[in-house]
Amino acid sequence: MKRLYSVLGIALLCASCSKDDVSKIIDPIVNLTYPDKAVAMDPKVLSTIGEVKVYNGGYGSSMVQDPNDKTVFYLLTDRGPNIDGTEKDSKVFANPMFTPQIGKFRLKDNVLVFESAIELKNKNGVKLNGLPNPEGKGGSGEKALDTNGKDLGKSEDGIDSEGLARAADGSWWVSDEYGPHIVHFDASGKEIERINPWTTGKKLPLVFAKRRANRGMEGLTITPDGKTLVGIMQFPLYNPSKDAVKNSLVIRIVTMDIATGNTKQYVYMMEKTDLQAVSEIAAVSNSTFIVLERDGAYATEATRGDVFKKIYHIDLAGATDISDPNNGVNGLFPGNGTKTVEELKDAKTLAEYNIKPVTKTLVADLMTDIKELYPHDKAEGLAVINSSLIAVCNDDDFGVTGEGFYESKILPAIKTVDQNSIYFIKLKTPLK
């Protein structure tokens, strides 16, 4: 859970630092100095494919700072090391039985020191895996292969974990890109409940099953009062179809009352149609959040002006709830018309149907607000340290990339294998 410090604490913080030096930003509660950047050093090797090392690594799909020990950050992996196969909609898994997990890292001497991992398990205590779900259970249409081309099949225990939130009792909420699912785990990583569009009891609205493959519920957070989960999709839903929503900027946010399961939905407008779009959401207050929106490009000094990795402050207050009272498979048809919300595509058309998106204000640009060049393609995790300081982490893809065959994931700007890193950004304007 993210919390803001008191006005007094912020005053002490500002008094303790110069205008531009992040390294002088000191946590007023625990007297902790944050560096510009902290890197997770010496990850273990999971496997070797030919001469390519697959690292564990792989953390950074989401991030939570420990509320009681500010030197500790929890970083989430996704489904495990994989690359695109040559067969349509196929993924080649280097370690098919990899267990998605939450890594515990401690900030020490400006380095992220790995301490332990919480492996995610089902209700029976069996370890989860990253394989695609069966059709009707969250299937994405993807085909999982091993490095020898063997079909690995489907698994109901598969999860492509992307969003992470921590409750006050130490339990975890994780969102994924398959179902999409939102899964509640106890502090040890054992499943308590699983929420998706077809479950009984608490459920996500049916329209969320229209998510694009590998563009599911990328971000998840919990409000500071501990009462509400807030999830955001990575990309516009294919609702009713891929072709029908071409060039749509409409992304859905869903809120869920944890006690009752009641949900509301809102529109978030992405900036451009050619982005990989939203990577994360983090709570500032019970109605305001920061959202990370990005492309999939690596920046170099020559290209940094064209690379898009930005963080926005959003407010749900005043936005239109686009929930469908009938919970239909396509959701609400605004104005009793024939088009889905995604088919309205832009702000002008939404306004014609009296739909107000969440308000959105730029608060940070990774291409200009970090001292050194930000070289990573996948900025994916966000944490609110306090109202003047945020943290961003990257998904390093286990240090591998490729299509059909594995290659080391080399960052073009610095010519080294990608590694999990946290960047600390002092905001020009404090969050409210």
Secondary structure, 3 states (H helix, E strand, C coil): CCCCCCHHHHHHHHHCCCCCCHHHCECCCCCCECCCEEEECCCEEEEEECCEEEEECCEEEEEEECCCCCCEEEEEECCCCEEECCCCCEEEECCCCCCCEEEEEEEECCEEEEEEEEECECCCCCECECCCCCCCCCCCCCEEECCCCCECCCCCCECCEEEEEECCCCCEEEEECCCCCEEEECCCCEEEEEECCCCCCCCCCHHHHHCECCECCCEEEECCCCCEEEEECCCCCCCCCCHHHCCCCEEEEEEEECCCCCEEEEEEECCCCCCCEEEEEEECCCCEEEEEEECCCCCCCCCHHHCCEEEEEEECCCCCCCCCCCCCCCCCCHHHCCCCHHHHCCHHHHHHCCCCCCEEEEEEECCCCCCCCCCCCCEEEEEEEECCEEEEEECCHHHEECECCCEECEECCCCEECCCEEEEEECCCCCC
